Amino acid sequence: MKSVNVVCVNWGTKYSPDYVERLYKMVKINTTLPFKMYCLTDNPDIYRDHIIGVKLEPGFEGWWNKMQLFKDEVLPPGEYLYFDLDVVIVGDIDCIFEYEGFGITRDFINPDIGLLGGKEYNSSVMRFTQNSAIWAHFINNQTRWAAEQKRIPFFGDQNVISDFLNRNGFDCPFPDEWIWSFKMGSIRGRRPVDHTKFFGAEIPEGGKICVFHGQPNPHQVNIDWVNKHWKNQVSESARISDQEREAIEFQKLDIHVEKIFDNTEISINGMKFTIPNHWFWSEFSASWEPQTAKFFKTNLLPGTDYLDIGAWVGPTALIATALGANRLKLIEPNPLNFFNLVITQLSNNLFSKWFLINACVAKERGTSIIGPLDGIMNLSSATNIRDQNQDGVKIISLKLADLISDDDNFSLIKIDIEGAEDYIIEDLSIFSRKQSAIWLSLHPPFIPDVERFLEKLLSLGDVFYFVDEDNTLIDGKVLESWIKTDAEFPSWGTKWGNFFEIGLLPKKWFGRDGKRKES
């Protein structure tokens, strides 16, 4: 008997894991074919047994994650039947599994002329094999999609898929009667004139799958057939318990901050520090840079050393200390920030652990100017490195090679120099000889020649894996799209703009799975 695959996508918190479990149960009841169930998700560990969690590549928001269905090597080769999580299956779907070629249903509202002029298809249910051409159409036209979404906020994955299909002469959608809309009913092209009426509230003749796009969702509806086919389709014994979910979900660092007179007291996982007051500490909490915290917890091995290039006033140095780093080498060019580090070292008796260097990293050894003077009060690090004859502070400049020695045992290196990464990108390969995971902050808006920088960064792929905070591989094309984006505030960036972090894992010491090789 033919074996097939089912897949869904669950990103973020819009739908609970119960929705995935219910989908599995509905498929199982309504097909005679054996199948495997995959879920593309940002949290694969919460699924078990009959649902195979597959880690989504980071950098995509909401419905754009669905495009990863078509990317090579995300899913095992084979034929797939995809379902949105807001569907209710009410009849035999063997015919959909057995459909020849690409399968998709006509859109409910704009079936004949869509947002891009051609026919519009609804991507709630699709039958496909991996199609790298669809992925390439999506990833190679990011500027166009961003412009369309700016013009039309609900522009999304199905518009891109429809555009690809129209360009390639597709004209074989699923029969209309198989799939209907809870809002619009079984008649395509109907417009929602009264949002209190749901024209699909009865199962139409031949109907197999009801799509609950927008509102309401299935759990918000009290109708007999929805109760029968959706609400009752969850096995409590198969569900992962709340206690198990809490145990396997990433636990944030336990951070507490209290301002006391002229100082601030910080507790990280029970280790207490007294530090000089600074405006930043009021923002330091368990929710501060969760990606950084996760990468540190995964890759900093207790009892090993830590290198912090661009230590600022010390948040990541404190985290590394609390996580059990043996010796910390902290590099900070800004004299005012460096003074904060010195006071922290003195106040907490960290003489044997912290080695402080007031210098910047650059292409050449010598001296550099950071400034101007009236700006260094707010500079985190070496954002404005100047050559000479500038109104700033003269400091020592070192090359990356000057920061490591034979007796260093770094398991983690953090580099955050706010655009100055452009000066040292060619030298990063020296760290490939160390068993160190690298957490690198990137600031494309601060880099004068982005194309040149990107070329040099991608060339490091010969010796490093590019990963996210979970040590999951980041595709070079995706990394390129992040760096070259025209978006001022992309989804993967921060509230300050297109600033983000990536991990670099030396291939000599790490596998493609992100795990350290045995020594």
Beta strands, then each sheet from edge to edge (+ up, - down):
strand 1: 4-10
strand 2: 35-41
strand 3: 51-55
strand 4: 79-83
strand 5: 87-89
strand 6: 103-106
strand 7: 121-129
strand 8: 179-181
strand 9: 209-211
strand 10: 255-260
strand 11: 263-268
strand 12: 271-276
strand 13: 305-309
strand 14: 328-331
strand 15: 354-357
strand 16: 359-361
strand 17: 366-370
strand 18: 385-386
strand 19: 393-398
strand 20: 410-415
strand 21: 437-442
strand 22: 464-467
strand 23: 500-506
sheet 1: 3+ 2+ 1+ 4+ 7- 6+
sheet 2: 5+ 9- 8-
sheet 3: 10+ 11- 12+
sheet 4: 15+ 14+ 13+ 20+ 21+ 23- 22+
sheet 5: 16+ 19+ 17- 18+
end
